[in-house]
Amino acid sequence: MRGALSLNPTYYEALKRLTLELAGVNLGSDHAFLIETRLSALARQEGYDSLDDMVEELFNTGQNRLAVQVVSSLLERDTHFYTDRPSLEKLEHVVIPAIYSSRKGGKIRIVSFGCSSGQEPYCIAMMLDKASDKFPDVKFEIVGVDYPSTALDRARAGRYTHFDVQRGLPIRDLITYFDRKAEDWIIKDHIRQAVKFEETHLLSNLDSLGEFDIVVFRNALPHYSSPAQVRVLRGLSSLVKPLGYLLLGTDETLNHINYGFDTLARQPNVFRKREEKIEIIEDPNIKKPTDRKTFEKAKRRLKDMGELGNSKSA
């Protein structure tokens, strides 16, 4: 535990329980400093005189809007550009080529689930921009989804500090896709416009997002409690089209909770959604066609009938 902590110790436990109940995420036992740092900034933003005043109002009034803001601040992930690059490269070299080979055009929808401050969906957009010659006649739609937070606001702005762009971003990408503005770096318009961001509770009903060909959800699942993992995976399954893909982090797996996904051969963190089976209800009153491939039997039968008729007339 670093620095002087000001909150009543009982509040730390209460905030961890609140985060688990609302978002299904375990903050762990060593997050007191993170709680103070994140919530002190939120208290100043919301106009409270102190962090204590904000937390006391939260638990005394049970204000829903404030509870969502508090939990969203605590869940904000510190994300880098090109985190877990090997898993991200599977998108370009395995997943998208598999979809492209069956379509040769049209639209491919990709969602970055739990996108935080937007580095992941922007990395996907830059990667696809560089690989545009590989996938002609395809329109890519990229959506970043996360809890409402200041991180998501930064993602929409596409604005990053010099410290941010030093973490994982190749210098060539920085020169090609960013403009310097004062002390910050702004992502170029054609990349920023290639990504849209949606605010949603990750454990809520996700139907409003529509269906996607590819869901990217990397290195976040282990932070959820076991019941929340089930809910998250159920939600992700509802987002993926039949024969679409789910991409996890390099060392992640679905274990026994697959919700209709099969592991791709030799790609343990890439999963394909099974094709939906359509149940056919047959009307017993409708005569079923035979499985014959020629009319030879029918011709012989007609010939026999003709010969039989001739013999009778004779």
N, C-alpha and C positions, 0 to 999 in steps of 0.2 A: 504494500500500500504506500503510495507516494504522496507527499505533501500533507498539509493539514486538512482534515476532513471536518466539515461543519454540520452535516446532517445528524439528526438523532439516529443512532444505530438501528433502531427498529424500522426506520423508514427504508433502509436498504433492503431488508427482507420483504417489506411490503411492496416495494417497486419491482423486485424480482418476481414476486407472485403475480403482480399485475401484468407484467410482460409475458409470463407463462400463460396466464388465462386469456389474454387478448390475442396474443400472436403465436403461442405454442413454442416460444423460444426460451431456453434456459440460459440465463446470463452467467451462471457460474458463481463461484464463491469469492473471486478476486476482482470484482468489477466495481468496487466502491469508488475508485478514482475516476473510472469512465463515467459512472453515474453522475458524479459531481461536475465533471468537465462538461458533459453534454447538456445536463439540465441547467447548469448555471447560465450557459449561453441562451437557452430557451427562455429562462426566467427574465433575462435582460430584454430579449426580443419581445416578450409579452407584456413588458412594463411593470413587472413586480420589483419591489424594493430589494428582495433577497430570494435566494433559492428556497429557504425555509418557508417564506410566505407562499410561494407557489405550491410547494408540496403539501403544506397544511391545507390550502384551499382544495387541492385535488382530493385529498382523503376526507375532508370535512363535508364537501358538497357533492362529491361523486360526479363532477362535471364531465360529460362524455367527450366533448370536443377536446378538453384539456388532456383527458386520459389518452386519447388517440395521439395527440401531439407529443406527449411525454414518451409513450411507447415507441413511436416512430423515431424520435431522437435517439433513444437507446438502441434501436435496431440498425441505425445507419452504419453501413459497412464501409471500411476503408479500402476502396478498390483501386487497383493499378491498371495501367494499360497492358494488354497482352498477358494477363495473369494466366498461369497454367497453359502456356502456349501450345504444348503437344495436343491437348484436348481441343483447343480452338482450331488448330490446323486440320483436325479431322472433319471439320465443317466444310472446308474447301476441297479436301482431297478424297473424302469418303462419302459424306452425307449428301451434299449438293450434287456431285456427279451421279449418285444413284438415282436421285429424283429426276435430274436432267435427262438421263438416258431413257427414261420412260415417257418423257413429255416433249422434249425438244422445243420448249417455248412456254408461253403463258406466264402466270404469276406464281412466285414462291413466297409464302409468308413465313417470317421467322420472328419469334419472340424471345427476348432476353428477360428471363423471369428473375426478379430480385436484382434489378440492374443498378441500384444505388445511384451514384453520381454520373453514370452513363458511359464509363470507359468501355465496358464490354460491347454494347450495341454499336458504339462508334468504331471500335476495332473491327467488328463484323462488316460495317459499311466500308471502311477503308480497304479491308481485305477483298471484298467483292468488287470494289472499284478497280483494284490492281488486277483482278482476275476476270475482268469483264469480257475479254476475248475468248475465254473458255466457255462462257455460257451465253452465246448470242440469242437474241429474241426472248430473253427472260427478263421479266420485271420483278425485282426483289422489293418486298415490303418488310421493313424492320420495325419492330415495336419493343420499347423498353417498358417494363412493368415493375412497380414497387409500391410500398406504402407511401402515402403522402408525406413529404419531408423537405427540408431545405436541400438535401442531397439531390432530390429529383428536380428541384428548381434549378440547381447548378447544371444538371444534365440538359435541361431544355435550353439553357443559355449557351451551352457548349463552351464554357469559359473555364480555363484551368490555370493554376499557378505554375510558376517555373518549377517548383518542387514536384507538382503533379506530373508534368511532362517528362521529368527526369526519371520517373519510375516506370520502366518497361517500354517506353516509346522510342523506337529507333529514330536516329537523327534524320534519316531520309523521310520518314513519315511526318516528322515535325516540320520540316521544310516544305513538304508537298501539300500537307493538309491543314496547316495552321498559320494564322497571322498574328504577329505580335501587336499587342495593344497595351501600352503602359508597361506594367510589370507582369501582365498575364498573357496567355495565349488563347486565341479564339479559333475554334474549328471552322473551316471554310464552309460557306453557305451550302454548296452542293452535297457535302457530307452531312451537315446538320439537318438539311431538309430531307435526307434519305431515311431519317429515323424520327419516329414520333413516340411520345411518352404518355403512359396512362397511369393514373393513380388508382390503386385498388388494394383492398385487404387481401393478402395472399391466402387466407383461409376462408374467404367468402366464396359465394357463387361466382364463377368466372365466365358465365355464358355471354355476358355483354362484350367480351373481348373477341368473340368469334373463334373460328378454328384456324389452326396453323399447320403448315407442313413440317416445321421444325421448332421444337421447344428447347432452348438452351437454359439449363439450370445447374450451374457448376459451383461446387464447393460451398454449398449453403445447407444442404439437407442434414448434415450431422448436427447442426446447431438446434434443430427442432427436437422436441420431445417425441417419444414413440407414437403417442396418439396423433400429434400434429403431423408427423411424417406421413401417416396414413391419409390424413385429410389433404395434405399438399399433393401427394401422388395421385389421389383420386381426382383432384382438381386439374393436375397436369394431364392426366389421361383424357379428361373431357376436352382439353384444348387441342390435342393432337388428332389430325385427320387419320382415317384408316390408311395404313401403309406409310404414314408419316414417321418422324423420328424424334427421339428424346436424347439429348446430349448432356451427360453429367461430367463432373471433373474426372481427371485421370485415375484417381484411386477410389472412385465412388462406385457403388453398385446398388441395385434395387433390392438385393437379398431375396426374401420370399414375397415381397409386396410388389407384384409386377403390374397389376391392373391392365392386362391385355398387351403387355410389351414382351418382345422376345429379344434376347441379346444378339447383336450382330456377330457373325463368325469372326473370330480373331480381333474383335473390337469390344473389350469387356465393359466399356463405359458408354457404348452407343446402343440404343434400343429402338426397335422398330415396332410400331403399333400394328397389331394383327388386323387383317381385313375383316370387316363386319360380315357375319353370316346372315343372309336374309332368309327368314323362315317363310316357306311357300305353303300356303294353305290351299289345298286342292278341292275343287267342287266334285264330289263323287258322281254327280249326274252328267258330267262332261266326259265324252268318250276320249280316251287317251290315244295319241298317235303311237304307232308301232316304232320299233327301232330299226326298221329296214332301211337299206341304203339304195336299193334298186327296185324296179317294178317287175322283175323276172317272174316271181311267184304269181303275181297277179295276172301276168300275161298267160302263164301256163294254165291257171285256173279258168280264165276266160276261154281258152282254147278247148279245155276239157269240157266245159259247159256247152260250147258250141257243137262239139262232136257228139255229146250226149243228146243234145236236142235233135241233131240230124238223124241219129239212129232211131229215136222215138218216132220221128215223122215218117221214116222209111217203114 
